[in-house]
Amino acid sequence: MGNFFFRRSLLYVPGSSSKMISKSFVLGADSLIFDLEDSVSAQEKEQARENVTNSIYHAKQTGKEVLVRVNTINSYLGIKDILCIVPEAPDALVIPKADERAIITADMMIGAIEENLGWPKYTVKLVPLMETCDAIVNASKILNASKRINGVQFGAEDLTNEMEICRTKSGDELEYARNILIFAGKALGIDIIDSPYIDITDLEGLADETIRIKRMGMTGKTCIHPGQISVINDEFTPRDEDVAYARKVVEALEDSKREGKGACSLDGKMIDNPIAERARKLIKKADIKKA
């Protein structure tokens, strides 16, 4: 079923730049998204596909997760991307303009390639990029369209463009769409990854937005510049004091259960199973980063 990756920061890397691809290997992003879509001009598509095809193996040797954003599945470019990229065993494909049909098509194509190569089923995962009004309205249906989906990504720029509204630094106009994806994603136990913060010079604004979307329930954030990585990683890395308290919570409830009780009090606060389970999840994330 593949490796488990703690997706705090996911860096978009233009597939048309072999130099930027190579540089990304040593950056601090948890995941690399080699892009064949929006950041690549029409005349560079073939070269970008070749660059990415030749880079996936080397990128995976760094221990990072390697994803590839292909072109839209309802185009010749998207179909060719899948045929060329999947045999190189990326960890996942990002499917832009995701809808149910696109996910089913990608799933079937990947499955056929996996079977032909003798790979286990679901070796290559899918991450739908939800960036249209249709995707938000039909989020649950889209995310249930394939068992290989292990994350969902929000695309704010295309969505606000379709809605004919401006994206603001407050992000109030995106709250409904984000909440839809958070609830749909949490229901399936998958990662919920936020849209990039487009002002690469405003690290304070990036930190504020990252804190906000983390509090809402998102689990990671894409970025478009190396300078954004550390800010995102810092906000999504469990704090030592929070992990220490989480361990106290789990220990306190386990002691209480040994005494035949279903709940207990810690530092004046009631501790029950849901609170302890949240603490266990935090500890798990912290342990993964130490490994």
Secondary structure, 3 states (H helix, E strand, C coil): CCCCCCCCEEEEEECCCHHHHHHHCCCCCCEEEEECCCCCCHHHHHHHHHHHHCCHHHHHCCCCEEEEECCCCCCHHHHHHHHHHHHHCCCEEEECCCCHHHHHHHHHHHHHHHHHHCCCCCCCEEEEEECCHHHHHCHHHHHCCCCCECEEEECHHHHHHHHCCCCCCCCHHHHHHHHHHHHHHHHHCCEEEECCCCCCCCHHHHHHHHHHHHHHCCCEEEECCHHHHHHHHHHHCCCHHHHHHHHHHHHHHHHHHHCCCCCEEECCEEECHHHHHHHHHHHHHHHHHHC
